[in-house]
C-alpha cells in the first residue's frame, strides 16, 4: 500500500501544479485578448476548459493533502482541532453561496446582479471561503505544500475576478460600478464592520 501512496502523492502534486499553470495562462490570455471570450463563458468548450482545469486543480489538491497525512503520519491532534472547523465552516459557506447566488449565476449566466446577503460583505465571498477551506485542509494535513496550493488557489481566483469584473461592468454598468465602490473585492475592514453590525443588531 505504501508503494501505491507515494506515486499518487507525487502525481497529485504534479496534476495540481500543471492544472494551475494551464488555467492561469488561460485566464491571463483572456485578460489580454478579451475578444477570445475564454472567460466568463456559460457553455461550450470555453466553459468546459476553464471549469475542467479548475476542478482538476481542486481535486488534485484534496488528494495531495490527504496523501500527505498518509505519508507523513497523523501528527498532533491540535492541527485537526484548528484545521477541520475552518475547513468545514468555510466549505459550508461556499455551498450556501451557490444556493444564494443561484447555480445559473454561479456558472456565468446573467440572471441579475446579486448584492445582498453574503454578497454585502464581499463581492466574491465564495472565493474567500474556498481559499479558507483549503487553508483549513493544509492545517489539518500538516502540509506546507497544501498551504502553498491554497495561495495558488487565491491567485487563480484573482485572475477569475479580473476577467469577471470586466464582464460584469459590461453587463450591469452603473449598478456594478456602485457595488464595486461600496463592497470590497474580497475582504477588508468594511466586511468586518458589517459582520459586527449584523451580530449586534
C-alpha positions in Angstrom: 0.0 0.0 0.0 2.8 2.4 0.8 4.3 1.9 -2.6 0.9 2.9 -4.1 0.5 6.1 -2.0 3.9 7.6 -2.9 3.2 7.7 -6.7 -0.4 9.0 -6.0 1.1 11.7 -3.7 3.6 12.8 -6.4 1.2 12.6 -9.3 -1.5 14.6 -7.4 1.0 17.4 -6.8 2.1 17.4 -10.4 -1.5 17.4 -11.6 -2.4 20.3 -9.3 0.6 22.3 -10.4 0.1 21.6 -14.1 -3.7 22.5 -13.9 -2.9 25.7 -12.1 -0.3 26.8 -14.6 -2.6 26.0 -17.6 -5.6 27.7 -16.0 -3.5 30.7 -15.0 -2.2 31.0 -18.6 -5.8 30.6 -20.0 -7.2 33.4 -17.8 -4.2 35.7 -18.4 -4.6 35.3 -22.1 -8.2 36.3 -21.8 -7.2 39.4 -19.9 -5.0 40.4 -22.8 -7.2 39.2 -25.6 -10.8 39.8 -24.4 -12.3 39.2 -27.8 -11.5 35.5 -27.5 -14.2 35.2 -24.8 -12.4 32.5 -22.9 -13.9 33.6 -19.6 -16.6 34.0 -18.3 -18.4 31.6 -20.6 -21.7 29.9 -19.7 -21.4 27.0 -22.1 -19.3 25.3 -24.8 -15.7 24.4 -24.9 -14.5 27.6 -23.2 -16.7 26.9 -20.2 -15.6 23.3 -20.0 -11.9 24.1 -20.4 -11.9 26.6 -17.6 -14.0 24.6 -15.2 -12.3 21.4 -16.2 -8.9 22.7 -15.3 -10.3 24.3 -12.1 -11.9 21.1 -10.9 -8.7 19.1 -11.8 -6.7 21.5 -9.7 -9.1 21.3 -6.7 -9.5 17.6 -6.9 -5.7 17.0 -7.1 -5.2 19.4 -4.2 -7.5 17.4 -2.0 -5.9 14.1 -3.0 -2.5 15.5 -2.3 -3.4 16.8 1.1 -4.9 13.5 2.2 -1.9 11.6 0.9 0.3 14.0 2.9 -1.4 12.6 6.0 -0.8 9.1 4.9 2.9 9.7 4.0 3.8 11.9 7.0 1.6 10.4 9.7 -1.4 11.7 11.6 0.6 14.3 13.5 -0.6 16.3 16.5 -4.3 16.5 17.3 -4.2 20.3 17.6 -3.9 20.7 13.9 -7.2 18.9 13.4 -8.9 20.9 16.1 -7.9 24.1 14.3 -7.9 23.0 10.6 -11.1 20.9 10.4 -13.5 23.5 11.8 -12.0 26.1 9.4 -12.4 23.7 6.5 -15.9 22.6 7.3 -17.3 26.0 8.2 -15.7 27.7 5.1 -16.8 25.0 2.7 -20.3 25.2 4.2 -20.5 28.9 3.5 -19.2 28.2 0.0 -22.0 25.8 -0.6 -24.6 28.2 0.8 -23.3 30.8 -1.6 -24.1 28.6 -4.6 -27.7 28.4 -3.3 -27.9 32.1 -2.6 -26.4 33.3 -5.9 -28.1 30.5 -7.9 -26.4 27.9 -9.9 -27.0 29.7 -13.2 -25.3 32.9 -12.0 -22.6 30.8 -10.4 -21.9 29.2 -13.8 -21.7 32.5 -15.7 -25.3 33.2 -16.7 -26.6 36.8 -16.3 -29.6 36.3 -14.1 -29.3 39.6 -12.2 -26.7 41.3 -10.1 -26.7 39.9 -6.5 -25.5 42.4 -3.8 -27.4 41.3 -0.7 -26.8 38.6 1.9 -23.2 37.3 2.0 -22.5 39.5 -1.1 -22.9 42.6 1.1 -19.7 41.6 2.9 -17.6 40.7 -0.2 -18.1 40.8 -3.9 -16.6 37.3 -4.1 -17.5 35.5 -0.8 -17.3 32.0 -2.3 -13.8 32.6 -3.5 -12.8 33.9 0.0 -14.3 30.9 1.8 -12.9 28.4 -0.7 -9.4 29.6 -0.1 -10.0 29.5 3.7 -11.3 25.9 3.3 -8.1 25.0 1.6 -6.1 26.7 4.3 -8.0 24.6 6.8 -7.2 21.5 4.8 -3.5 22.5 4.8 -3.5 23.0 8.6 -5.3 19.7 9.2 -3.0 17.8 6.9 0.1 19.5 8.4 1.2 20.3 4.9 3.1 23.4 3.9 2.7 22.4 0.3 -1.1 22.3 0.7 -0.9 25.8 2.2 1.1 26.8 -0.9 -1.7 25.3 -3.1 -4.2 27.5 -1.1 -2.1 30.5 -2.1 -2.1 29.3 -5.7 -5.9 29.0 -5.5 -6.1 32.6 -4.4 -4.0 33.7 -7.4 -6.3 31.7 -9.7 -9.4 33.3 -8.2 -7.8 36.7 -8.6 -7.4 36.1 -12.3 -11.0 34.8 -12.4 -12.2 38.0 -10.7 -10.2 40.4 -13.0 -12.0 38.8 -16.0 -15.4 38.6 -14.3 -15.3 42.3 -13.3 -14.8 43.4 -16.8 -17.7 41.2 -17.9 -20.0 42.4 -15.1 -19.2 46.0 -15.9 -20.3 45.4 -19.5 -23.5 43.6 -18.3 -24.6 45.7 -15.4 -22.9 49.1 -15.9 -23.5 51.7 -13.3 -25.1 49.2 -10.9 -21.9 47.2 -10.7 -19.7 50.3 -10.5 -21.7 51.4 -7.4 -21.4 47.9 -6.0 -17.6 47.9 -6.6 -17.3 51.2 -4.7 -19.4 50.0 -1.7 -18.2 46.4 -1.3 -14.7 45.0 -1.2 -13.4 42.7 -3.9 -12.5 40.1 -1.2 -12.4 41.2 2.4 -11.4 44.4 4.2 -12.4 46.4 7.3 -15.8 47.2 5.8 -16.5 43.4 5.8 -15.6 43.1 9.4 -17.6 46.2 10.4 -20.7 44.8 8.6 -20.3 41.4 10.3 -20.1 43.2 13.7 -23.1 45.3 12.9 -25.1 42.2 11.8 -24.2 40.4 15.1 -25.0 43.4 17.3 -28.3 44.1 15.5 
